[in-house]
């Protein structure tokens, strides 16, 4: 019942996340109730939580040799396809620069990917 009022400047995205800054506790409570009922892409589950319960995001730096001329999205698609347990398609590229014959990519990654990387 009811709706919530959120301005467009109240939204910020992160790796695999969308932060919503609600104008009131009533709006936040509404969002917490409604988020789990929203339809999503197949295999994606939405979860809403308060700011203190946000999952931790991590930043990594990756060097891709012999990759000059390739788009960061292409490189992340390869990482995703070749590494089980990583959600590289949801990573947020923070910066990308050429170094020697390769690219250095800095990305924000989700906690599940971080745990998988630490295991290996």
Phi and psi in degrees as GROMACS dihedral restraints (atoms count N, CA, C in turn):
[ dihedral_restraints ]
;  ai    aj    ak    al  type     phi  dphi    fc
    3     4     5     6     1    84.0    20    10
    4     5     6     7     1   174.2    20    10
    6     7     8     9     1  -136.3    20    10
    7     8     9    10     1   174.6    20    10
    9    10    11    12     1  -122.6    20    10
   10    11    12    13     1   156.7    20    10
   12    13    14    15     1  -113.9    20    10
   13    14    15    16     1   111.4    20    10
   15    16    17    18     1  -126.7    20    10
   16    17    18    19     1   129.5    20    10
   18    19    20    21     1   -82.7    20    10
   19    20    21    22     1   156.9    20    10
   21    22    23    24     1   -63.5    20    10
   22    23    24    25     1   -27.2    20    10
   24    25    26    27     1   -76.1    20    10
   25    26    27    28     1    -3.0    20    10
   27    28    29    30     1   -87.3    20    10
   28    29    30    31     1     1.6    20    10
   30    31    32    33     1  -108.8    20    10
   31    32    33    34     1   134.4    20    10
   33    34    35    36     1  -137.5    20    10
   34    35    36    37     1   138.1    20    10
   36    37    38    39     1  -106.5    20    10
   37    38    39    40     1   155.6    20    10
   39    40    41    42     1  -143.5    20    10
   40    41    42    43     1  -177.4    20    10
   42    43    44    45     1   -63.5    20    10
   43    44    45    46     1   108.5    20    10
   45    46    47    48     1    72.0    20    10
   46    47    48    49     1    15.5    20    10
   48    49    50    51     1  -139.2    20    10
   49    50    51    52     1   157.1    20    10
   51    52    53    54     1  -132.4    20    10
   52    53    54    55     1   116.7    20    10
   54    55    56    57     1   -90.0    20    10
   55    56    57    58     1   133.2    20    10
   57    58    59    60     1  -121.3    20    10
   58    59    60    61     1   120.9    20    10
   60    61    62    63     1   -92.6    20    10
   61    62    63    64     1   101.4    20    10
   63    64    65    66     1   -78.6    20    10
   64    65    66    67     1   145.8    20    10
   66    67    68    69     1   -74.4    20    10
   67    68    69    70     1   -22.0    20    10
   69    70    71    72     1  -150.6    20    10
   70    71    72    73     1   165.4    20    10
   72    73    74    75     1   -64.6    20    10
   73    74    75    76     1   -34.2    20    10
   75    76    77    78     1   -60.9    20    10
   76    77    78    79     1   -44.2    20    10
   78    79    80    81     1   -64.6    20    10
   79    80    81    82     1   -42.5    20    10
   81    82    83    84     1   -62.4    20    10
   82    83    84    85     1   -43.1    20    10
   84    85    86    87     1   -62.9    20    10
   85    86    87    88     1   -40.3    20    10
   87    88    89    90     1   -61.1    20    10
   88    89    90    91     1   -46.6    20    10
   90    91    92    93     1   -63.2    20    10
   91    92    93    94     1   -41.4    20    10
   93    94    95    96     1   -60.0    20    10
   94    95    96    97     1   -38.4    20    10
   96    97    98    99     1   -72.9    20    10
   97    98    99   100     1   -39.4    20    10
   99   100   101   102     1   -85.0    20    10
  100   101   102   103     1   -27.8    20    10
  102   103   104   105     1   -57.2    20    10
  103   104   105   106     1   -41.8    20    10
  105   106   107   108     1   -70.1    20    10
  106   107   108   109     1   -15.6    20    10
  108   109   110   111     1   -94.0    20    10
  109   110   111   112     1    -4.4    20    10
  111   112   113   114     1   -75.4    20    10
  112   113   114   115     1   141.0    20    10
  114   115   116   117     1   -80.4    20    10
  115   116   117   118     1   144.6    20    10
  117   118   119   120     1  -134.4    20    10
  118   119   120   121     1  -175.6    20    10
  120   121   122   123     1   -64.6    20    10
  121   122   123   124     1   152.3    20    10
  123   124   125   126     1   -58.6    20    10
  124   125   126   127     1   130.2    20    10
  126   127   128   129     1    86.9    20    10
  127   128   129   130     1    -2.3    20    10
  129   130   131   132     1  -106.2    20    10
  130   131   132   133     1   128.8    20    10
  132   133   134   135     1  -110.4    20    10
  133   134   135   136     1   129.8    20    10
  135   136   137   138     1   -90.7    20    10
  136   137   138   139     1   141.8    20    10
  138   139   140   141     1  -140.1    20    10
  139   140   141   142     1   134.4    20    10
  141   142   143   144     1  -110.1    20    10
  142   143   144   145     1   143.6    20    10
  144   145   146   147     1  -150.3    20    10
  145   146   147   148     1   163.7    20    10
  147   148   149   150     1   -77.5    20    10
  148   149   150   151     1   164.6    20    10
  150   151   152   153     1   -54.8    20    10
  151   152   153   154     1   -36.6    20    10
  153   154   155   156     1   -71.7    20    10
  154   155   156   157     1   -17.2    20    10
  156   157   158   159     1  -102.3    20    10
  157   158   159   160     1     8.8    20    10
  159   160   161   162     1   -58.8    20    10
  160   161   162   163     1   136.5    20    10
  162   163   164   165     1   -64.0    20    10
  163   164   165   166     1   146.7    20    10
  165   166   167   168     1   -73.6    20    10
  166   167   168   169     1   134.8    20    10
  168   169   170   171     1  -101.3    20    10
  169   170   171   172     1   153.0    20    10
  171   172   173   174     1  -126.8    20    10
  172   173   174   175     1   155.5    20    10
  174   175   176   177     1  -116.3    20    10
  175   176   177   178     1   133.2    20    10
  177   178   179   180     1  -128.4    20    10
  178   179   180   181     1   158.2    20    10
  180   181   182   183     1  -120.3    20    10
  181   182   183   184     1   129.1    20    10
  183   184   185   186     1  -127.0    20    10
  184   185   186   187     1   136.5    20    10
  186   187   188   189     1  -103.9    20    10
  187   188   189   190     1   125.7    20    10
  189   190   191   192     1  -109.5    20    10
  190   191   192   193     1   104.2    20    10
  192   193   194   195     1   -67.6    20    10
  193   194   195   196     1   154.2    20    10
  195   196   197   198     1    49.0    20    10
  196   197   198   199     1    45.6    20    10
  198   199   200   201     1  -125.5    20    10
  199   200   201   202     1     9.5    20    10
  201   202   203   204     1   -60.6    20    10
  202   203   204   205     1   135.6    20    10
  204   205   206   207     1    95.8    20    10
  205   206   207   208     1   -11.9    20    10
  207   208   209   210     1   -91.0    20    10
  208   209   210   211     1   149.0    20    10
  210   211   212   213     1   -82.1    20    10
  211   212   213   214     1   145.1    20    10
  213   214   215   216     1   -54.0    20    10
  214   215   216   217     1   -37.5    20    10
  216   217   218   219     1   -61.2    20    10
  217   218   219   220     1   -37.5    20    10
  219   220   221   222     1   -63.5    20    10
  220   221   222   223     1   -43.6    20    10
  222   223   224   225     1   -65.5    20    10
  223   224   225   226     1   -42.7    20    10
  225   226   227   228     1   -67.6    20    10
  226   227   228   229     1   -33.0    20    10
  228   229   230   231     1   -63.6    20    10
  229   230   231   232     1   -38.8    20    10
  231   232   233   234     1   -65.7    20    10
  232   233   234   235     1   -44.9    20    10
  234   235   236   237     1   -58.1    20    10
  235   236   237   238     1   -44.8    20    10
  237   238   239   240     1   -62.8    20    10
  238   239   240   241     1   -44.8    20    10
  240   241   242   243     1   -69.6    20    10
  241   242   243   244     1   -30.2    20    10
  243   244   245   246     1   -98.2    20    10
  244   245   246   247     1    -1.3    20    10
  246   247   248   249     1  -135.9    20    10
  247   248   249   250     1   102.9    20    10
  249   250   251   252     1   -64.3    20    10
  250   251   252   253     1   139.5    20    10
  252   253   254   255     1    93.5    20    10
  253   254   255   256     1    -9.3    20    10
  255   256   257   258     1   -98.9    20    10
  256   257   258   259     1   144.2    20    10
  258   259   260   261     1  -110.7    20    10
  259   260   261   262     1    52.7    20    10
  261   262   263   264     1   -60.8    20    10
  262   263   264   265     1   -26.5    20    10
  264   265   266   267     1   -66.4    20    10
  265   266   267   268     1   -20.9    20    10
  267   268   269   270     1   -95.4    20    10
  268   269   270   271     1    -2.8    20    10
  270   271   272   273     1   -67.7    20    10
  271   272   273   274     1   147.5    20    10
  273   274   275   276     1  -104.1    20    10
  274   275   276   277     1   116.9    20    10
  276   277   278   279     1   -72.0    20    10
  277   278   279   280     1   120.7    20    10
  279   280   281   282     1   -93.4    20    10
  280   281   282   283     1   -35.8    20    10
  282   283   284   285     1  -160.3    20    10
  283   284   285   286     1   159.1    20    10
  285   286   287   288     1  -150.1    20    10
  286   287   288   289     1   130.2    20    10
  288   289   290   291     1  -142.5    20    10
  289   290   291   292     1   154.0    20    10
  291   292   293   294     1   -80.0    20    10
  292   293   294   295     1   140.4    20    10
  294   295   296   297     1  -146.1    20    10
  295   296   297   298     1   119.6    20    10
  297   298   299   300     1    54.5    20    10
  298   299   300   301     1  -121.2    20    10
  300   301   302   303     1  -102.7    20    10
  301   302   303   304     1    11.7    20    10
  303   304   305   306     1  -127.4    20    10
  304   305   306   307     1  -171.8    20    10
  306   307   308   309     1  -121.1    20    10
  307   308   309   310     1   140.9    20    10
  309   310   311   312     1  -106.8    20    10
  310   311   312   313     1   121.1    20    10
  312   313   314   315     1  -114.8    20    10
  313   314   315   316     1   130.4    20    10
  315   316   317   318     1  -109.4    20    10
  316   317   318   319     1   127.7    20    10
  318   319   320   321     1  -138.6    20    10
  319   320   321   322     1   148.0    20    10
  321   322   323   324     1   -88.2    20    10
  322   323   324   325     1   129.3    20    10
  324   325   326   327     1  -123.5    20    10
  325   326   327   328     1   159.4    20    10
  327   328   329   330     1   -77.5    20    10
  328   329   330   331     1   164.6    20    10
  330   331   332   333     1   -66.2    20    10
  331   332   333   334     1   -36.9    20    10
  333   334   335   336     1   -60.3    20    10
  334   335   336   337     1   -44.1    20    10
  336   337   338   339     1   -64.4    20    10
  337   338   339   340     1   -41.8    20    10
  339   340   341   342     1   -58.7    20    10
  340   341   342   343     1   -46.4    20    10
  342   343   344   345     1   -62.6    20    10
  343   344   345   346     1   -42.5    20    10
  345   346   347   348     1   -63.0    20    10
  346   347   348   349     1   -40.2    20    10
  348   349   350   351     1   -66.2    20    10
  349   350   351   352     1   -43.2    20    10
  351   352   353   354     1   -63.9    20    10
  352   353   354   355     1   -31.9    20    10
  354   355   356   357     1   -66.6    20    10
  355   356   357   358     1   -33.2    20    10
